């Protein structure tokens, strides 16, 4: 049975999403950025930004990595 993709984070723009994707890649976790680019064109709450997805088996580790990097930035 194949793992399914799950959302581990949502972003306001593609640059943030791609940076997070690279952070996960540095730890050997493959991720994909999904969602349309409309949030960059129409910055209104009704339009969701890009989402970062990983395989379900990697989701917990991915969230921990992203949270760790977020804490380091502050």
Secondary structure, DSSP 8 states (H G I E B T S, - for coil): ----EEEEEE-SSHHHHHHHHHHHHHTT--EEEES-THHHHS-STTS---EEEEEGGGHHHHHHHHHHHHHHH-
